[in-house]
Amino acid sequence: MNAAQLLPAARDFYSRHPEYRHLEPWELAQVLWSLNYTNDLESEGEIGAASEVARQDYPEWWRAA
């Protein structure tokens, strides 16, 4: 998976699994891989960046909860 595919995957992941929104990038990498959102473990930096952008799609109350 490349960086262009990671952001849509993160958005889909958060819409389906909002309970994981507070995970650190290294934790999120494991979850994305175990739930078959990615075929390989992606770099923490790329996942962290995509995660931050994806989280901005949601209202403040969702991000703060």
Beta strands, then each sheet from edge to edge (+ up, - down):
end
